[in-house]
Amino acid sequence: MSEKKVIKKLSIVGILGNIFLAGFKLIAGILGRSGAMVSDAVHSLSDVFATFIAYIGVRLSQQTEDEEHPYGHERLECVASLTLGLILAGTGVGIGISGIKKLSEGAEAISVPTILPLIAAVVSIIVKEGMYQYTMHYARKLDSAAFKADAWHHRSDAFSSIGSFIGIGMARLGFPFMDPVAGLIICLLILKVAYDIIKDALTKMLDTSCDKTMENIIRRFIEAQPGVVGIDLLRTRQFGNRIYVDLEISVKRDISLLEAHSIAESVHAKVEEKFPTVKHIMIHVNPAEE
């Protein structure tokens, strides 16, 4: 299946699945007198926008280089991930404010939920965990930060439903304040996921280097190439889900310019072949010390 078809399929599944769940949970929350389930429904509704943004971000990031963007458009996927994180954070804050408001009104203002929201919570947990596994499976194949963020959006909704289930269950057992408390727990879980998504997006937008493990793997591979005497400089920077490498290698000082160029060209080709995430490697050749 082509990348475009996979992206389209992921988006359709995410949008339709979330519309169904948001409507189902909203009705269950209103009819079942559960503020936690209504908050959970709002979370699912935010997932609809999240999946749409992920789809737009990934499609835009796949555009080829042009005169204005000679390095490509991969960072647009980071922008999509950042937007998803901010939407998620806003959703979490809104749910938290709603829970605090209900607690401040006192126990007499809190209704005891019916069994309907409990059923909705169970359905949501099963469906959203399935959507997480499905989306993450293809996000890893695409190496897509935006769809990985979208997958975590699904799982955070499953966590929300677990919190809703516990809170609603406790409320039905005689502790009505646990329904808004569940909303506050959901708020904290959502904010944690939002923080992780935003942090990852900013890291990839700020030319952050790869981790030392990845750099050492690249270093050892280059050092093993024919004609390379040593490495004088190796720098990496993340550009969306791709990597750029700046490299200075030393070669024997008495070889011809053509031989030195041939070694650099060989290293260039083999690195980009060995490491698919490396979009480009810029190589400078130095004469080795005697």
Secondary structure, DSSP 8 states (H G I E B T S, - for coil): --HHHHHHHHHHHHHHHHHHHHHHHHHHHHHTT-HHHHHHHHHHHHHHHHHHHHHHHHHHHTS---SS-TT-STHHHHHHHHHHHHHHHHHHHHHHHHHHHHHHT-GGG-----SHHHHHHHHHHHHHHHHHHHHHHHHHHHT-HHHHHHHHHHHHHHHHHHHHHHHHHHHHTT-TTHHHHHHHHHHHHHHHHHHHHHHHHHHHHTT----HHHHHHHHHHHHTSTT--EEEEEEEEEETTEEEEEEEEEE-TTS-HHHHHHHHHHHHHHHHHH-TTEEEEEEEEEE---
